[in-house]
């Protein structure tokens, strides 16, 4: 049986202050709930923007920041996906993990970013420990896979999520700016949808320049252009660079139809 879940992508611009970032999450989560969403997705680094220290704010999944997001999700009866930073691997030096928290409506899951952004002059691996395992979760009969930012350049994660039952792949990002980068972001979201014949929810940090804050240094602080992509690679909805909220009704019938007409998952060979 086909299922429809209403989702919202919250394209916010976070900063250094954790309390201010939590206030943004609360504001957009309440707007998402008012719009009928059962799931609201926030970007990578929703806890604190890149370009700021991370070691001093990393906390476990039952720490105060995550607990506040969890309480908000419970109050609103909505699932929240948000990027945070958790402590790194013990004995591996002063590092954190780049984590997606999933909480609400009885769900508790987390994903640690597997592919670290060591590119375009930024070395995420200097301060972040990589995750190792794909993660999926189920909401109202729909299975979602998780990915973070640079992961979007690696098709195998998306097809692995699909193999694990994902109808939808969620990508949370703080995408680095630069010539052609916004176009690459959208192209990659479309390609990953086609690779995995899943719906793709690609939620990025907004462009700081849209709020009058020029990008400084090499930290990836966002370009906006959050998108919802069909399993056939069509952009169904898109934001520009400014903060905003994007709604999408996710119909698993489109996934079933795509996999019937374009059975790339069934046809592929694993080498």
Secondary structure, 3 states (H helix, E strand, C coil): CCCEEEEEEEECCCCCCHHHHHHHHHHHHHHHHHCCCCEEEECCCCCCCCCCCCCCCCCCCCCHHHHHHHHHHHHHCCEEEEEEEEECCCCCCCCEEEEEEEEECCEEEEEECCCCCEECCEEHHHCEECCCCCCEEEECCEEEEEEEHHHHHCHHHHHHHHHCCCCEEEEEECCCCCCCHHHHHHHHHHHHHHHHCCEEEEEECCCHHHHCCCCCCCCCCCCCCCEEECCCCCEEEECCCCCEEEEEEEEHHHHHHHHHHCCHHHHCCCC
